[in-house]
Amino acid sequence: MTNWNLPAWAEEASKTVVADGVETHYFELGEGQPLILIHGGGPGADSWGNWQSCLREYAKSFRVIAMDMPGFGGSAKPSPDVYPYDQASRNRHLIAFIETLGLAPANLIGNSMGGATALGVTIARPDLVGKLVLMGSAGLAVNNPDPSVKEKLKQYDYTLESMRTVMQTMTGSRFEIDEQLLQHRHSLMQEPSAQAAIVRIVRSDLTYPEDAIASVKTRTLVVAGKEDKIAVPARNQRYLELLENSWGVIIPHAGHWVMMEAPEVFVKITTEFLTQNWA
């Protein structure tokens, strides 16, 4: 399926399905309650780069599925002339993915733009969702007031060093960049169709009205990296205020990618939440 030099277990777990008219790549491992992992929306994001450190651990407790959203990874990247790459289309795609594979009710874990997508599906179709985990999630118009963070991300120009800058900006102070992961993300962005898609994707509005968010009654865990420069503490606090049935966990020394920066503690905390009835 790929030329990503995946280990044998990942190649065996690699699958595709057509959802909402889009050929969609995903990894599937394990048995039991479905758990869908949804990556973020930055340059070079995909299911493998985001979730590789978590997949086999989650597979001990769940039928875990990590999917590539349209425009990312191994999924189709239709021209922006024919595909909008807006938040509504991502929500519609995930709904179709869940229904096509017969996964409902599925637990959802979403990071950043993937969090906004998981949240959007929960708002529109709560019948499809068991529990929800928002990690460094987009969806609320509460942002970092420091303009230098956004400027660093805007300077991405498809070079290896600019990808390194993206990764450094997204992560906490203790994160050491894995050179193989850096190369993986960089190689994904050398595809012209991926470049065309990301231009449209990064311009899309990822927010919902607060009353729509407050309508969610699904049990939700809000996970935050203490050093996250994108989903700042005020955003995560606002989620906890709006979501009636929500819990919050803050991970020290981590930034926007807790699942990559602290995978063991992230899997442990989220598995506990998803499998136990927290009071």
Secondary structure, 3 states (H helix, E strand, C coil): CCCCCCCHHHHHHEEEEEECCEEEEEEEECCCCEEEEECCCCCCCCHHHHHCCCHHHHCCCCEEEEECCCCCCCCCCCCCCCCCCCHHHHHHHHHHHHHHCCCCCEEEEEECHHHHHHHHHHHHCHHHEEEEEEECCCCCCCCCCCHHHHHHHHCCCCCHHHHHHHHHHHCCCCCCCCHHHHHHHHHHCCCHHHHHHHHHHCCCCCCCCHHHHHCCCCCEEEEEECCCCCCCHHHHHHHHHHCCCEEEEEECCCCCCHHHHCHHHHHHHHHHHHHCCCC
